[in-house]
Amino acid sequence: MKRFNILTILLLALIWSGCSVSKDVSLPNLVPGLFRNAIQKDSSSVGDLPLKNFINDLTVQNLIDTALVKNVDMQLALKNIDAAEVLFKQSKLGYLPELKLQVAASSSRPSDNSLNGLSLNQFTGSTHIEDYTANLGVLWEADIWGKIRNQKAGALASFLQTEEARKAVQTRLVANVAQGYYNLLMLDAQLEIARKNLKLNDSTLRIINLQFDAGQVTSLAIQQAEAQQLNAAQLIPRLEQNVTLQENALSVLIGILPKAIDRTSRLDKMAIPQDLNAGFPSSLLSRRPDIKSAELALNVANAKVGVATASLYPSLVISASGGVNSFKASNWFSMPASLFGLVSGGITQPIFQRGQLKSNLALAKIHREKTVIQFRQSVINAVGEVSDELTKVEKLKTQYSIAAKRAQTLQQASKNASLLFKSGMANYLEVITAQGNLLQSELELTTIKTEQLNAVVGLYRSLGGGWN
């Protein structure tokens, strides 16, 4: 009869283990049909391209490879994955019973004037009690309301969330390394422009000094030419300083001590990709690591609500233990006289815990509502970032075209001004003005070119590219 009762409890536990006491909240649908400012061609997206195919400059690839191994944030993300994996593996064992082995020996001597002492002396003729026990205990909680199942689901979602966090760190790291390298190329180009302009100013100043000696110009012309030359000269150490700072920042980013960055590329040789299709916004849900992480956060929140809800319902715990026990060490393993066994099952229903369980459930539901809001915001941010980068790519292309024509015009104007000045058909102010305008236009052209390269990388990152 007892065996029948225990089997009945086990059968009911297996039947109830499929019960669920909470309902998961689904994700809101917020994705628009198209990106703003996007000319839709097909469903393909530049974000689907592998990293090596998108960034084909070997120097940038080597810097990124170093960063993926040595960057501190990347290393921490990998350690977070290891920690989450340990917890997930532990959660998979939740359905198994706990098994404990206990071996104990004790010896006690009650007082001769105590009741225990008098009884012991009367029945055993001894003044002390010895007890030797070895037992194996099993404890198993039936997953009636899905608490263990939700704990396992939450641990899995947390593990996957750390992987998405690693991907997010990698996409940001790839973009930062590439943009840092492009900024370094821009500073190289600007330094070259400044040095060339300084030589041009030196030549102009020499001619003005000759004209001053000949009485053709006043000292004011020399002063203004010298001021123009000093302005160009001052730009050189400032750019050299920025080059060093950028190299240091890039070194720290890739996880090495500050040093000079080897580079063979030139800014004017860097090509701007022309076919940059963004695809459909719906693809962001599966490609952007931050959106996937927000989705998994909702899975974790759903699981926590399930665990908190199950805690309000009865829990069934079945335990069993067995082993050997004896008052004498010589009879400890005497079979079967020393054998003992115990099987028990109990159902526990929480009644009053000062509102703790209900508060836990309410907090879990509030946290779940917050994750839905955070998911909605992550989608909005992602779509907004893509739209921003698409706008930058398109408008910077127009800006660069205009700036290139302006720089070309000013190059010709500077040459003409120098020729006219040498022949006495233009004054020194026209030469200085032409050279100053040329310097600013060429510097601006390198800045726009760098912004184009950075916008392309930014579009790749905003579309979820860089982790594959």
C-alpha positions as CSV (number, residue, x, y, z in Angstrom):
1,M,0.0,0.0,0.0
2,K,2.8,2.4,0.9
3,R,4.6,1.5,-2.4
4,F,1.4,2.3,-4.2
5,N,1.1,5.7,-2.6
6,I,4.7,6.7,-3.5
7,L,4.2,5.5,-7.1
8,T,1.0,7.6,-7.3
9,I,2.8,10.7,-6.1
10,L,5.5,10.1,-8.7
11,L,3.0,9.7,-11.5
12,L,1.2,12.9,-10.5
13,A,4.4,14.7,-10.4
14,L,5.3,13.6,-14.0
15,I,1.8,14.6,-15.2
16,W,1.9,18.0,-13.5
17,S,5.5,18.7,-14.7
18,G,4.0,19.8,-18.0
19,C,1.9,22.5,-16.4
20,S,2.7,26.1,-16.9
21,V,1.4,28.8,-14.6
22,S,2.6,31.9,-16.6
23,K,2.2,33.2,-20.1
24,D,5.1,34.7,-22.0
25,V,4.9,38.2,-23.4
26,S,5.7,38.4,-27.1
27,L,7.8,41.1,-28.8
28,P,6.2,44.2,-30.3
29,N,6.3,44.7,-34.1
30,L,7.9,48.1,-34.7
31,V,10.0,47.6,-37.8
32,P,9.1,49.9,-40.8
33,G,8.9,48.7,-44.3
34,L,11.9,50.8,-45.5
35,F,14.7,52.9,-44.1
36,R,14.4,56.7,-44.5
37,N,16.5,58.1,-47.3
38,A,17.1,54.6,-48.7
39,I,16.8,53.7,-52.3
40,Q,15.6,50.1,-52.1
41,K,17.1,47.7,-54.6
42,D,16.6,44.2,-53.1
43,S,16.8,42.4,-49.8
44,S,20.6,42.2,-49.8
45,S,22.5,44.3,-47.3
46,V,26.0,45.4,-46.9
47,G,25.7,44.3,-43.3
48,D,25.6,40.6,-44.5
49,L,29.1,40.9,-45.9
50,P,31.9,39.1,-43.9
51,L,34.4,41.5,-42.3
52,K,37.3,40.5,-44.6
53,N,35.2,41.2,-47.7
54,F,34.0,44.6,-46.5
55,I,37.4,45.9,-45.3
56,N,40.0,44.8,-47.8
57,D,42.9,47.0,-46.6
58,L,45.5,44.6,-45.1
59,T,46.7,47.1,-42.5
60,V,43.2,47.7,-41.2
61,Q,42.6,43.9,-41.1
62,N,45.8,43.3,-39.1
63,L,44.8,46.1,-36.6
64,I,41.4,44.6,-36.2
65,D,42.8,41.1,-35.8
66,T,45.1,42.4,-33.0
67,A,42.2,44.2,-31.3
68,L,39.9,41.1,-31.3
69,V,42.6,39.3,-29.4
70,K,44.1,42.0,-27.1
71,N,41.3,44.6,-26.6
72,V,40.3,44.6,-22.9
73,D,36.5,45.0,-23.6
74,M,36.7,42.0,-25.9
75,Q,38.5,39.9,-23.4
76,L,35.9,40.7,-20.7
77,A,33.1,39.8,-23.1
78,L,34.6,36.4,-23.7
79,K,35.0,35.9,-19.9
80,N,31.3,36.8,-19.5
81,I,30.5,34.1,-22.0
82,D,32.5,31.5,-20.1
83,A,30.7,32.5,-16.8
84,A,27.3,32.3,-18.5
85,E,28.1,28.9,-20.0
86,V,29.0,27.5,-16.6
87,L,25.6,28.7,-15.2
88,F,23.8,27.2,-18.2
89,K,25.4,23.8,-17.8
90,Q,24.5,23.9,-14.2
91,S,20.9,24.7,-15.0
92,K,20.6,21.7,-17.3
93,L,21.1,19.5,-14.3
94,G,18.0,21.0,-12.5
95,Y,15.8,18.0,-13.3
96,L,18.2,15.5,-11.6
97,P,17.9,14.7,-7.9
98,E,20.5,15.8,-5.4
99,L,22.6,12.9,-4.1
100,K,24.6,13.2,-0.8
101,L,26.8,10.7,0.9
102,Q,27.3,11.0,4.7
103,V,29.6,9.0,6.9
104,A,29.5,9.8,10.7
105,A,30.7,8.4,13.9
106,S,30.0,9.7,17.4
107,S,30.7,8.8,21.0
108,S,28.9,10.4,24.0
109,R,29.1,9.8,27.8
110,P,26.0,10.9,29.7
111,S,26.2,11.8,33.3
112,D,25.8,8.9,35.7
113,N,23.2,10.9,37.6
114,S,21.2,11.7,34.6
115,L,18.2,9.7,33.3
116,N,20.1,8.8,30.1
117,G,23.1,7.7,32.2
118,L,21.1,5.5,34.5
119,S,19.2,3.9,31.7
120,L,22.3,3.3,29.7
121,N,24.1,1.6,32.6
122,Q,21.0,-0.5,33.4
123,F,20.3,-1.8,29.9
124,T,23.8,-2.0,28.3
125,G,26.1,-2.0,31.2
126,S,28.2,0.7,29.6
127,T,28.8,4.3,30.5
128,H,29.0,5.7,27.0
129,I,27.2,5.5,23.7
130,E,28.8,4.9,20.3
131,D,27.0,5.4,17.0
132,Y,28.3,4.7,13.5
133,T,26.3,5.6,10.4
134,A,26.9,5.6,6.6
135,N,24.0,6.6,4.4
136,L,23.2,7.8,0.9
137,G,20.5,10.4,0.6
138,V,18.5,11.4,-2.5
139,L,16.4,14.6,-2.7
140,W,14.3,15.4,-5.8
141,E,11.8,18.2,-6.5
142,A,9.2,17.6,-9.1
143,D,8.9,20.4,-11.7
144,I,5.2,20.6,-11.3
145,W,4.7,24.2,-12.3
146,G,7.6,24.6,-14.7
147,K,9.9,26.4,-12.2
148,I,13.0,24.3,-13.1
149,R,12.1,24.5,-16.8
150,N,11.9,28.3,-16.6
151,Q,15.2,28.5,-14.7
152,K,16.8,26.5,-17.5
153,A,15.2,28.7,-20.2
154,G,16.4,31.8,-18.4
155,A,20.0,30.5,-18.1
156,L,20.0,29.6,-21.8
157,A,18.8,33.1,-22.7
158,S,21.4,34.7,-20.4
159,F,24.1,32.6,-22.1
160,L,23.0,33.6,-25.5
161,Q,22.8,37.2,-24.4
162,T,26.4,37.2,-23.4
163,E,27.3,36.0,-26.9
164,E,25.3,38.8,-28.5
165,A,27.1,41.2,-26.1
166,R,30.4,39.9,-27.5
167,K,29.2,40.5,-31.0
168,A,28.1,44.0,-30.1
169,V,31.5,44.8,-28.6
170,Q,33.2,43.4,-31.7
171,T,31.1,45.4,-34.2
172,R,31.8,48.6,-32.2
173,L,35.5,47.7,-32.0
174,V,35.8,47.0,-35.7
175,A,34.2,50.3,-36.5
176,N,36.4,52.2,-34.0
177,V,39.6,50.7,-35.3
178,A,38.8,51.3,-38.9
179,Q,37.7,54.9,-38.2
180,G,40.8,55.5,-36.1
181,Y,43.0,54.4,-38.9
182,Y,41.2,56.6,-41.5
183,N,41.6,59.6,-39.2
184,L,45.3,58.8,-39.1
185,L,45.5,58.8,-42.9
186,M,43.7,62.1,-42.9
187,L,46.2,63.6,-40.5
188,D,49.0,62.3,-42.7
189,A,47.4,63.9,-45.8
190,Q,46.9,67.2,-43.9
191,L,50.5,67.2,-42.7
192,E,51.7,66.7,-46.3
193,I,49.4,69.6,-47.4
194,A,50.7,71.9,-44.7
195,R,54.4,71.2,-45.5
196,K,53.7,71.8,-49.2
197,N,51.9,75.1,-48.4
198,L,54.8,76.2,-46.2
199,K,57.2,75.7,-49.1
200,L,54.9,77.8,-51.3
201,N,54.8,80.6,-48.6
202,D,58.6,80.5,-48.3
203,S,58.9,81.0,-52.1
204,T,56.4,83.9,-52.0
205,L,58.2,85.5,-49.0
206,R,61.5,85.4,-50.9
207,I,60.1,87.2,-53.9
208,I,58.5,89.9,-51.7
209,N,61.8,90.4,-49.9
210,L,63.5,90.9,-53.3
211,Q,60.7,93.4,-54.3
212,F,61.2,95.2,-51.0
213,D,64.9,95.5,-51.6
214,A,64.1,97.0,-55.0
215,G,61.7,99.5,-53.5
216,Q,58.6,98.0,-55.2
217,V,56.7,97.1,-52.0
218,T,56.6,98.3,-48.4
219,S,57.5,96.5,-45.2
220,L,53.8,95.8,-44.7
221,A,54.0,93.3,-47.6
222,I,56.8,91.5,-45.8
223,Q,54.9,91.4,-42.5
224,Q,51.8,90.0,-44.0
225,A,53.7,87.4,-46.0
226,E,55.6,86.4,-42.8
227,A,52.3,86.1,-40.9
228,Q,51.0,83.8,-43.6
229,Q,54.1,81.7,-43.5
230,L,54.0,81.5,-39.7
231,N,50.4,80.4,-39.8
232,A,51.3,77.5,-42.1
233,A,54.4,76.7,-40.0
234,Q,52.3,76.6,-36.8
235,L,49.9,74.1,-38.4
236,I,52.7,71.5,-38.9
237,P,53.6,70.8,-35.2
238,R,49.8,70.8,-34.3
239,L,49.2,68.1,-36.9
240,E,52.3,66.2,-35.8
241,Q,50.9,66.2,-32.3
242,N,47.5,65.0,-33.5
243,V,49.2,62.2,-35.4
244,T,51.0,61.0,-32.3
245,L,47.8,61.2,-30.2
246,Q,45.9,59.3,-32.8
247,E,48.5,56.6,-32.9
248,N,48.5,56.3,-29.1
249,A,44.7,56.1,-29.1
250,L,44.7,53.4,-31.8
251,S,47.4,51.5,-30.0
252,V,45.4,51.5,-26.7
253,L,42.2,50.5,-28.6
254,I,43.8,47.4,-30.1
255,G,45.3,46.5,-26.7
256,I,49.0,47.3,-27.1
257,L,51.4,49.9,-25.6
258,P,51.4,53.2,-27.5
259,K,53.7,53.1,-30.5
260,A,53.9,54.3,-34.1
261,I,51.3,52.6,-36.4
262,D,52.8,51.2,-39.6
263,R,50.8,52.3,-42.7
264,T,51.4,52.1,-46.4
265,S,48.0,53.5,-47.5
266,R,47.3,57.0,-48.5
267,L,44.0,58.8,-48.0
268,D,43.6,59.7,-51.6
269,K,44.1,56.0,-52.6
270,M,41.2,54.8,-50.4
271,A,38.2,53.9,-52.5
272,I,34.7,54.7,-51.4
273,P,32.3,51.8,-52.1
274,Q,29.5,52.9,-54.4
275,D,26.9,50.1,-54.0
276,L,25.9,50.3,-50.4
277,N,22.5,48.6,-50.2
278,A,20.9,48.7,-46.7
279,G,18.3,45.9,-47.4
280,F,15.1,45.8,-45.4
281,P,14.7,47.0,-41.8
282,S,13.3,43.6,-40.8
283,S,16.7,42.0,-41.2
284,L,18.0,44.1,-38.4
285,L,16.1,41.9,-35.9
286,S,18.3,38.9,-36.7
287,R,21.5,40.8,-37.5
288,R,22.0,43.5,-34.9
289,P,23.5,42.1,-31.7
290,D,22.0,44.7,-29.5
291,I,18.5,43.9,-30.8
292,K,19.1,40.2,-30.4
293,S,20.3,40.9,-26.8
294,A,17.2,42.9,-26.0
295,E,15.1,40.0,-27.4
296,L,16.9,37.5,-25.2
297,A,16.5,39.8,-22.3
298,L,12.7,39.5,-22.7
299,N,13.2,35.7,-22.7
300,V,15.1,36.0,-19.4
301,A,12.3,38.2,-18.0
302,N,9.6,35.8,-19.1
303,A,11.5,33.0,-17.4
304,K,11.8,34.9,-14.2
305,V,8.1,35.6,-14.2
306,G,7.5,31.9,-14.6
307,V,9.8,31.1,-11.7
308,A,8.2,33.7,-9.4
309,T,4.7,32.5,-10.3
310,A,5.6,28.9,-9.7
311,S,6.9,29.8,-6.2
312,L,3.3,30.7,-5.2
313,Y,2.1,27.1,-5.9
314,P,2.8,23.9,-4.0
315,S,6.1,22.2,-4.4
316,L,6.5,18.4,-4.2
317,V,9.8,17.1,-2.8
318,I,10.6,13.4,-2.6
319,S,13.5,12.2,-0.5
320,A,15.0,8.8,0.2
321,S,18.0,7.7,2.2
322,G,19.5,4.4,3.1
323,G,22.7,2.9,4.6
324,V,24.1,1.2,7.6
325,N,23.9,2.1,11.3
326,S,25.3,0.4,14.4
327,F,26.1,1.2,18.0
328,K,29.3,-0.8,17.7
329,A,32.0,-0.4,15.1
330,S,32.4,-4.2,14.8
331,N,28.7,-4.6,13.8
332,W,28.7,-1.6,11.4
333,F,28.7,-3.6,8.2
334,S,26.8,-6.6,9.6
335,M,24.2,-7.4,6.9
336,P,21.3,-7.2,6.9
337,A,20.9,-6.3,10.5
338,S,22.6,-2.9,10.2
339,L,20.7,-1.8,7.1
340,F,18.1,1.0,7.3
341,G,16.1,2.9,4.7
342,L,13.7,5.9,4.6
343,V,11.5,7.2,1.8
344,S,9.3,10.3,2.2
345,G,7.4,12.7,0.1
346,G,6.0,16.1,1.0
347,I,4.0,18.9,-0.6
348,T,4.6,22.4,0.7
349,Q,2.2,25.2,0.0
350,P,3.4,28.7,0.9
351,I,0.8,30.5,2.9
352,F,2.3,33.7,4.4
353,Q,5.8,35.0,3.9
354,R,5.1,38.7,4.6
355,G,4.3,39.3,1.0
356,Q,7.7,38.4,-0.3
357,L,6.5,35.9,-3.0
358,K,3.9,38.3,-4.4
359,S,6.3,41.1,-4.3
360,N,8.8,39.0,-6.2
361,L,6.2,38.2,-8.8
362,A,5.1,41.9,-9.2
363,L,8.8,43.0,-9.5
364,A,9.4,40.3,-12.1
365,K,6.4,41.5,-14.2
366,I,7.6,45.1,-13.9
367,H,11.1,44.1,-15.0
368,R,9.5,42.3,-18.0
369,E,7.6,45.4,-19.0
370,K,10.8,47.3,-18.8
371,T,12.6,44.9,-21.2
372,V,9.7,45.3,-23.7
373,I,10.3,49.1,-23.6
374,Q,14.0,48.6,-23.9
375,F,13.5,46.3,-26.9
376,R,11.3,48.9,-28.6
377,Q,13.9,51.6,-28.0
378,S,16.7,49.4,-29.3
379,V,14.8,48.9,-32.6
380,I,14.1,52.6,-32.9
381,N,17.7,53.4,-32.2
382,A,18.9,50.9,-34.8
383,V,16.6,52.1,-37.5
384,G,17.6,55.7,-36.7
385,E,21.3,54.9,-36.9
386,V,21.0,53.3,-40.3
387,S,19.0,56.3,-41.6
388,D,21.6,58.7,-40.2
389,E,24.5,56.8,-41.9
390,L,22.6,56.5,-45.2
391,T,22.1,60.3,-45.1
392,K,25.7,60.9,-44.4
393,V,26.9,58.6,-47.2
394,E,24.6,60.3,-49.7
395,K,25.2,63.9,-48.7
396,L,29.0,63.6,-48.1
397,K,29.2,62.3,-51.7
398,T,27.8,65.6,-52.9
399,Q,29.9,67.6,-50.6
400,Y,33.1,65.9,-51.7
401,S,32.3,66.5,-55.4
402,I,31.8,70.2,-54.7
403,A,34.9,70.5,-52.5
404,A,37.0,68.7,-55.1
405,K,35.9,71.2,-57.8
406,R,36.6,74.1,-55.4
407,A,40.1,72.7,-54.5
408,Q,40.9,72.3,-58.2
409,T,39.8,75.8,-59.0
410,L,41.8,77.2,-56.1
411,Q,44.9,75.3,-57.2
412,Q,44.7,76.9,-60.6
413,A,44.0,80.3,-59.0
414,S,47.1,80.0,-56.8
415,K,49.3,79.1,-59.8
416,N,47.9,82.0,-61.8
417,A,48.3,84.4,-58.9
418,S,52.0,83.4,-58.5
419,L,52.7,83.8,-62.2
420,L,50.9,87.2,-62.3
421,F,52.7,88.3,-59.2
422,K,56.1,87.4,-60.6
423,S,55.2,89.4,-63.8
424,G,54.0,92.4,-61.7
425,M,50.4,92.0,-62.8
426,A,49.1,91.0,-59.3
427,N,49.9,92.3,-55.9
428,Y,51.1,90.3,-52.9
429,L,47.6,90.3,-51.2
430,E,46.1,88.4,-54.1
431,V,48.9,85.8,-53.8
432,I,48.5,85.4,-50.0
433,T,44.7,85.2,-50.3
434,A,44.9,82.5,-53.0
435,Q,47.4,80.5,-51.1
436,G,45.4,80.7,-47.8
437,N,42.2,79.7,-49.6
438,L,44.0,76.7,-51.3
439,L,45.3,75.5,-47.9
440,Q,41.9,75.6,-46.3
441,S,40.2,73.9,-49.3
442,E,42.7,71.0,-49.5
443,L,42.4,70.5,-45.7
444,E,38.6,70.5,-46.0
445,L,38.8,68.0,-48.8
446,T,40.7,65.5,-46.7
447,T,38.2,66.0,-43.9
448,I,35.3,65.2,-46.1
449,K,37.0,62.2,-47.6
450,T,37.6,60.8,-44.1
451,E,34.0,61.5,-43.1
452,Q,32.9,59.5,-46.2
453,L,35.1,56.5,-45.1
454,N,33.8,56.8,-41.5
455,A,30.2,57.0,-42.7
456,V,30.6,53.8,-44.8
457,V,32.0,52.0,-41.8
458,G,29.3,53.4,-39.6
459,L,26.6,52.1,-42.0
460,Y,28.2,48.7,-42.0
461,R,28.1,48.7,-38.2
462,S,24.6,50.1,-37.9
463,L,23.4,47.3,-40.2
464,G,24.8,44.7,-37.9
465,G,28.0,44.0,-39.8
466,G,31.4,43.3,-38.3
467,W,30.9,40.2,-36.1
468,N,30.8,37.6,-38.8
